[in-house]
Amino acid sequence: REQAPLSRCSPATVGRAAFEAVLATHLHGSIAVAAAAWPHMAAAGYGRIVNTSSSSVFGTDHVSTYVAAKSAVLGLTTSMACEGAAAGIKVNAVMPTAMTRLTAGIPNDELRALLDRHFPPETVSPLVLLLAHADAPCSGAVFAAGGGHFARVALAIGQGHVTADLTPEAVRDAFDTVRDMAGGTFPASTDDATGFVVGRVLGRAAGPGVAALRPATPGRS
């Protein structure tokens, strides 16, 4: 797909048209490709989708539209992975670091030269090929890739702080515990995430999750 213009803009200055153009490329483009392929994959009982996100989701300035679109791709990936599991469709995403037409526009000459020398696109492709292969080892995962470095990127929930004192002051006083990620968990689904939170509140190792709270579906246990 063609890249949308990477406008230098903030939430206060971005126009609706510019925002929609970036979403149309990075989010709607990902949805359109998946929607076209999905019925055929489901009919075959097999499929592989590798979406492209970006390390910009960790935060960078003046490119809010791009960051928003690439963050949305993460949610799209995890959701499609859940939906595709029963049909044999695996969906993952990569956050590439590479010299491309997009990064070729970086104004910093030194950084651009470093990317050109050490981060050509082919240093990302081994992971993409693995995730697109029949033997893809996972689904619903996100990975950083570039320069020969490959690593999982994950959303996690810390153990946090549980209290009956529901005041801002109580949260403030326990804030070091609130943001401490030691012993955190890495949910694989909404059910996992909700189950973890319910378990913490009820003092159990794990809660019932969303699935146990939904009304029973007729014909299903």
Summary of the structure (lengths in Angstrom):
residues: 221
radius of gyration: 20.4
end to end distance: 43.4
largest distance: 62.8
contacts: 588
relative contact order: 0.10
helix: 49%
strand: 13%
